């Protein structure tokens, strides 16, 4: 039985997927994680990244508007 997939592995495989555009089938060979698990991990990690960065996006938009960049 394989141990749980760590946060580091989850982030690494998600960034690899986003950077290369490789399929889940393709990624299973380099990560040793099943395509079924990847189909759960990658969207979940993307949502977590989006949630964390959302506050920075709001600050950035507010700055752009306040400095009349638009």
VEXPAKOL-546009 format. One record per residue (C-alpha): residue number from 1; x, y, z. Coordinates in nm, 4 decimals. Example, Ala and Ser with C-alpha at 12.3 -4.5 7.8 and 13.67 -1.06 7.14 Angstrom:
BEGIN
1 1.2300 -0.4500 0.7800
2 1.3670 -0.1060 0.7140
END
This chain:
BEGIN
1 0.0000 0.0000 0.0000
2 0.1344 0.3409 -0.0961
3 0.1517 0.6218 0.1578
4 -0.0543 0.9383 0.1173
5 0.0467 1.1833 -0.1534
6 0.2252 1.4739 0.0137
7 0.1484 1.8410 -0.0412
8 0.4878 1.8769 -0.2091
9 0.4065 1.5989 -0.4574
10 0.0623 1.7483 -0.5234
11 0.2069 2.0916 -0.6000
12 0.4883 1.9465 -0.8089
13 0.2596 1.7363 -1.0279
14 0.0141 2.0261 -1.0685
15 0.2877 2.2669 -1.1764
16 0.4298 2.0033 -1.4115
17 0.0844 1.9532 -1.5638
18 0.0300 2.3276 -1.6082
19 0.3793 2.3868 -1.7475
20 0.3876 2.0975 -1.9942
21 0.0233 2.0338 -2.0798
22 0.0903 1.6597 -2.0631
23 -0.2047 1.4253 -2.0141
24 -0.2788 1.2458 -1.6883
25 -0.1910 0.9200 -1.8653
26 0.1479 1.0648 -1.9559
27 0.2129 1.2070 -1.6093
28 0.1494 0.8738 -1.4376
29 0.4831 0.7434 -1.5662
30 0.6933 1.0284 -1.4286
31 0.5026 1.0666 -1.1016
32 0.3875 0.7099 -1.0257
33 0.0439 0.8512 -0.9413
34 -0.2610 0.6993 -1.1105
35 -0.4546 0.9053 -1.3647
36 -0.7614 0.8723 -1.1409
37 -0.5732 1.0286 -0.8492
38 -0.4283 1.2973 -1.0769
39 -0.7777 1.3883 -1.1966
40 -0.8655 1.4632 -0.8348
41 -0.5343 1.6173 -0.7189
42 -0.4721 1.8656 -1.0019
43 -0.8093 2.0479 -0.9958
44 -0.8062 2.0478 -0.6146
45 -0.4564 2.2017 -0.6093
46 -0.5482 2.4588 -0.8760
47 -0.8491 2.5630 -0.6671
48 -0.6284 2.5960 -0.3582
49 -0.3771 2.8111 -0.5493
50 -0.6602 3.0281 -0.6828
51 -0.8101 3.0725 -0.3353
52 -0.4756 3.1747 -0.1844
53 -0.3849 3.4145 -0.4656
54 -0.7316 3.5712 -0.4905
55 -0.6491 3.8368 -0.2286
56 -0.3378 3.9375 -0.4249
57 -0.5417 3.9724 -0.7419
58 -0.7830 4.2076 -0.5643
59 -0.4961 4.4201 -0.4321
60 -0.3420 4.4337 -0.7770
61 -0.6672 4.5447 -0.9418
62 -0.7213 4.8090 -0.6742
63 -0.3673 4.9406 -0.7286
64 -0.4117 4.9550 -1.1055
65 -0.7341 5.1536 -1.0705
66 -0.5919 5.3887 -0.8068
67 -0.2851 5.4660 -1.0166
68 -0.4979 5.5271 -1.3280
69 -0.3305 5.2554 -1.5339
70 -0.6602 5.1767 -1.7030
END
